[in-house]
Amino acid sequence: MSAKRILVISILALFCFSPMQGPLSSHLQADDGVLEASSVSLEILMMGNSYTSANSLDSIVDGVMSAASNSANVTSLSGGGMRLSQHSSNVGTAGHQWNTTLNNGVWDWVVLQDQSQIPGFPRAHQEWISSKNGAVQLAQTIDAKGADSVLMMTWGRRDGDSVNTQRFPDFSTMQDELEAGYLDYRDNMSSHGDVWVAPVGLAFEHIHDQIIANGGTPTNSGNTFYDLYSSDGSHPSISGSYLAGLVIYATITGDDPVGLSHSTSLSNSVVLELQQAAAATVFNETAHLVVPLANIFNWK
């Protein structure tokens, strides 16, 4: 268990077992210094593949943090098609860029993104087992460095996976399988420190399902869901990457992204829609994915 988790639990226990003296509002006012956001910069490392490198997701996360007046340094390590097993192997290789970056930095959060199909594979599939083992090894190393792991749950392909049509015939089926896979990764990693899930794929699903609820067809060109993807129907467009950045921001900070300014090429109306989707997903629709407890107090 990380030091910040122990500290937060200790404070909560103190609140529960100490007698109240005066009204709660007075008590909170006396502790204003505790509730204020930390001025210390958040150190965030991202490990992923082309889903992470597309549109420079690290820069987008940094931009969202800056828009919220949160100081952050965001670094990315990625390579085409990389699996969590490969990230783990790189981290375990002395002198490798992955190894030196993780070990020489003072990280608060390490965001991990697996290859786009593997989390949804059957649990007996060797690729899934290798990714799960890599995730566990990464969590152990990350925890030893005093950081928390954040799994970036990715999204189903817009029209399903043409290579694995039986397993992933459409977006919704693929998203369900990916969600289950990432949650199983989390559960296997949880004995090695704090592990959180940034439900980016579920924010895609929120927009997808909202279009259906309004009588539309998500896979029709020109709507918000369709436009989350680049032309291949797999990699994110700028709006897909911006949505991912918002979900990561909301997951790590526990703060609502609605109303933040932006410097993207997206229209203000699209930005607001994406901000609302991220907030609804993280705070209203994913009770099974707890936002980091430390964020209640904005502590590092």
Legacy VTK file of the C-alpha trace (Angstrom):
# vtk DataFile Version 3.0
C-alpha trace
ASCII
DATASET POLYDATA
POINTS 300 float
0.000 0.000 0.000
1.451 3.403 -0.985
2.336 6.038 1.587
-0.311 8.432 0.283
-3.031 5.751 0.576
-1.945 5.053 4.196
-1.969 8.792 4.961
-5.455 9.294 3.548
-6.860 6.274 5.402
-5.316 7.557 8.652
-6.934 10.965 8.200
-10.318 9.395 7.411
-10.044 7.260 10.541
-9.271 10.387 12.566
-12.433 12.056 11.225
-14.507 8.990 12.032
-13.330 8.461 15.622
-12.664 12.002 16.823
-15.521 13.944 18.495
-16.908 16.777 16.415
-16.213 20.226 17.830
-18.506 22.807 16.323
-20.210 22.714 12.928
-18.598 20.865 10.035
-18.280 24.051 7.980
-16.112 25.637 10.657
-13.921 22.548 10.809
-13.388 22.602 7.036
-12.589 26.303 7.039
-9.932 25.691 9.654
-8.345 23.120 7.300
-8.371 25.221 4.131
-4.678 24.587 3.623
-5.293 20.841 3.430
-8.044 21.093 0.836
-6.208 23.393 -1.554
-4.670 21.838 -4.644
-0.981 21.031 -4.409
1.353 23.435 -6.221
3.854 20.613 -6.782
4.024 19.403 -10.371
2.491 16.034 -11.213
5.039 13.726 -12.844
3.270 11.442 -15.329
4.881 8.750 -17.474
2.910 7.104 -20.283
3.779 3.749 -21.867
1.819 2.654 -24.905
1.877 2.258 -28.660
0.451 4.142 -31.634
-2.799 4.746 -29.743
-0.702 6.780 -27.294
1.648 8.405 -29.794
-1.180 9.401 -32.175
-1.751 13.159 -31.944
0.862 13.262 -29.123
-1.449 12.194 -26.309
1.181 13.160 -23.748
1.034 16.763 -24.971
-2.773 16.683 -24.900
-2.775 15.470 -21.288
-0.265 18.178 -20.430
-2.488 20.764 -22.133
-5.596 19.664 -20.237
-3.652 19.814 -16.970
-2.424 23.306 -17.820
-5.952 24.455 -18.704
-6.977 23.379 -15.202
-3.983 25.216 -13.679
-2.411 21.922 -12.636
1.323 21.856 -13.145
2.372 18.603 -14.810
5.287 17.058 -16.650
4.075 14.331 -19.010
6.528 11.973 -20.729
5.706 9.238 -23.229
7.445 5.999 -24.196
5.770 4.252 -27.119
6.339 2.100 -30.164
4.080 0.722 -32.880
1.994 -2.252 -31.725
3.752 -2.534 -28.378
2.338 -4.915 -25.789
2.574 -4.608 -22.012
4.916 -7.616 -22.085
7.312 -5.645 -24.289
7.151 -2.591 -22.052
7.904 -4.841 -19.089
10.840 -6.432 -20.889
12.257 -3.013 -21.784
11.874 -1.783 -18.207
13.721 -4.868 -16.976
16.649 -4.395 -19.366
19.505 -2.419 -17.809
20.482 0.602 -19.866
17.338 0.513 -22.021
15.548 3.854 -22.454
12.448 2.456 -20.727
14.563 1.258 -17.784
16.465 4.498 -17.296
13.400 6.706 -17.782
11.356 4.887 -15.152
14.206 4.447 -12.668
15.738 7.898 -12.984
12.472 9.806 -12.702
10.379 10.636 -9.653
6.974 9.623 -10.989
3.540 10.033 -9.422
1.573 8.163 -12.086
2.539 5.676 -14.802
-0.169 5.239 -17.459
-0.080 1.843 -19.200
-1.769 1.057 -22.529
-1.782 -2.421 -24.071
-2.029 -3.448 -27.716
-5.528 -2.704 -29.004
-6.885 -6.279 -29.287
-5.074 -8.404 -26.692
-6.994 -7.354 -23.544
-10.153 -8.747 -25.164
-8.661 -12.133 -26.043
-9.632 -15.330 -24.150
-7.768 -15.700 -20.853
-6.053 -18.893 -22.030
-4.591 -17.146 -25.098
-0.812 -16.849 -24.802
-0.862 -13.195 -25.892
-3.306 -12.352 -23.082
-1.259 -14.271 -20.525
1.932 -12.508 -21.624
0.292 -9.078 -21.373
-1.162 -9.908 -17.951
2.236 -11.059 -16.701
3.851 -7.933 -18.126
1.250 -5.758 -16.398
1.944 -7.451 -13.048
5.703 -7.016 -13.437
5.259 -3.369 -14.388
2.997 -2.746 -11.388
5.606 -4.233 -9.080
8.342 -1.988 -10.475
6.121 1.097 -10.516
5.068 0.528 -6.906
8.701 0.103 -5.861
9.363 3.529 -7.377
6.590 5.049 -5.221
4.204 5.698 -8.122
0.680 4.479 -8.917
-0.241 2.504 -12.030
-3.080 3.702 -14.279
-4.383 1.358 -16.956
-5.621 3.280 -19.975
-8.595 1.193 -21.102
-8.719 1.562 -24.876
-11.706 1.497 -27.222
-13.269 -0.993 -29.584
-12.770 -0.417 -33.282
-15.499 1.611 -34.901
-16.904 -1.287 -36.959
-15.477 -4.151 -34.939
-12.263 -6.007 -35.802
-12.136 -7.346 -39.356
-9.292 -9.692 -38.352
-11.183 -11.207 -35.398
-14.775 -10.996 -36.574
-16.035 -13.829 -34.379
-14.586 -12.350 -31.190
-15.103 -8.674 -32.054
-17.962 -8.380 -34.580
-18.845 -4.782 -33.692
-17.812 -1.883 -31.479
-20.020 -2.756 -28.499
-18.943 -6.386 -28.306
-15.290 -5.463 -28.642
-15.612 -2.746 -25.994
-17.193 -5.179 -23.538
-14.337 -7.639 -24.057
-11.688 -4.935 -23.695
-13.284 -3.636 -20.502
-13.333 -7.105 -18.959
-9.725 -7.678 -19.964
-8.445 -4.435 -18.465
-10.339 -5.098 -15.236
-8.741 -8.541 -15.051
-5.319 -6.939 -15.565
-6.109 -4.573 -12.695
-7.178 -7.383 -10.410
-3.985 -9.322 -11.124
-1.856 -6.223 -10.543
-3.557 -5.105 -7.343
-1.213 -6.949 -4.992
1.527 -4.596 -6.173
0.388 -1.169 -5.019
-2.424 1.070 -6.181
-3.783 0.358 -9.664
-6.431 2.561 -11.284
-8.279 2.428 -14.598
-8.793 5.412 -16.899
-11.943 4.287 -18.792
-11.261 5.927 -22.153
-13.046 3.167 -24.066
-16.129 3.624 -21.904
-16.172 7.328 -22.804
-16.198 6.271 -26.470
-19.059 3.939 -25.551
-20.925 6.756 -23.782
-20.946 8.785 -26.991
-21.806 5.695 -29.081
-24.781 4.791 -26.897
-26.006 8.378 -26.655
-26.283 8.548 -30.441
-28.324 5.330 -30.460
-30.564 6.681 -27.686
-31.233 9.734 -29.842
-32.254 7.565 -32.791
-28.988 7.852 -34.720
-26.499 5.365 -36.149
-23.027 5.732 -34.581
-21.194 4.302 -37.581
-22.632 6.899 -39.960
-20.088 9.409 -41.163
-20.211 12.869 -39.616
-21.406 12.178 -36.084
-19.325 12.589 -32.925
-18.670 8.868 -32.436
-17.594 8.326 -36.041
-15.281 11.319 -35.788
-13.462 9.931 -32.725
-11.524 7.748 -35.159
-9.032 8.362 -37.911
-9.722 6.982 -41.374
-8.729 3.419 -40.399
-11.545 3.164 -37.851
-9.050 2.101 -35.186
-6.609 4.866 -34.288
-7.933 8.022 -32.664
-8.532 11.281 -34.460
-7.692 14.487 -32.621
-11.136 14.360 -30.980
-10.539 10.762 -29.867
-7.166 11.677 -28.401
-8.600 14.770 -26.715
-11.325 12.611 -25.148
-8.615 10.217 -23.926
-6.704 13.133 -22.397
-9.826 14.361 -20.599
-10.533 10.923 -19.130
-6.937 10.550 -17.934
-7.086 14.030 -16.390
-10.384 13.307 -14.603
-9.137 9.922 -13.378
-5.855 11.219 -11.982
-7.051 14.506 -10.485
-10.657 13.672 -9.588
-11.646 17.027 -11.107
-14.435 17.771 -13.584
-13.056 18.753 -17.017
-16.257 20.490 -18.180
-15.601 24.119 -19.055
-11.825 23.899 -19.410
-10.271 26.021 -22.134
-8.438 24.290 -24.970
-5.935 24.961 -27.724
-6.994 22.172 -30.091
-8.340 22.601 -33.624
-11.735 21.281 -32.468
-14.806 23.493 -32.321
-15.923 24.692 -28.904
-19.179 22.746 -29.228
-17.349 19.475 -29.897
-14.923 20.175 -27.043
-17.821 20.719 -24.646
-19.503 17.498 -25.795
-16.280 15.559 -25.224
-15.737 17.160 -21.825
-19.270 16.239 -20.765
-18.787 12.658 -22.004
-15.537 12.301 -20.044
-17.112 13.686 -16.859
-20.218 11.493 -17.158
-18.093 8.394 -17.737
-15.606 8.908 -14.910
-17.939 10.299 -12.257
-21.418 8.926 -13.041
-21.161 5.692 -15.000
-18.188 3.785 -13.598
-18.879 3.126 -9.927
-16.824 -0.081 -10.299
-13.785 2.033 -11.163
-12.926 4.083 -8.100
-11.243 7.451 -8.648
-7.976 7.566 -6.622
-8.821 8.271 -2.982
-6.011 10.790 -2.625
-7.771 13.017 -5.139
-10.462 13.821 -2.566
-7.806 15.913 -0.845
-5.720 16.814 -3.941
-2.640 15.330 -2.299
0.370 13.825 -3.972
LINES 1 301
300 0 1 2 3 4 5 6 7 8 9 10 11 12 13 14 15 16 17 18 19 20 21 22 23 24 25 26 27 28 29 30 31 32 33 34 35 36 37 38 39 40 41 42 43 44 45 46 47 48 49 50 51 52 53 54 55 56 57 58 59 60 61 62 63 64 65 66 67 68 69 70 71 72 73 74 75 76 77 78 79 80 81 82 83 84 85 86 87 88 89 90 91 92 93 94 95 96 97 98 99 100 101 102 103 104 105 106 107 108 109 110 111 112 113 114 115 116 117 118 119 120 121 122 123 124 125 126 127 128 129 130 131 132 133 134 135 136 137 138 139 140 141 142 143 144 145 146 147 148 149 150 151 152 153 154 155 156 157 158 159 160 161 162 163 164 165 166 167 168 169 170 171 172 173 174 175 176 177 178 179 180 181 182 183 184 185 186 187 188 189 190 191 192 193 194 195 196 197 198 199 200 201 202 203 204 205 206 207 208 209 210 211 212 213 214 215 216 217 218 219 220 221 222 223 224 225 226 227 228 229 230 231 232 233 234 235 236 237 238 239 240 241 242 243 244 245 246 247 248 249 250 251 252 253 254 255 256 257 258 259 260 261 262 263 264 265 266 267 268 269 270 271 272 273 274 275 276 277 278 279 280 281 282 283 284 285 286 287 288 289 290 291 292 293 294 295 296 297 298 299
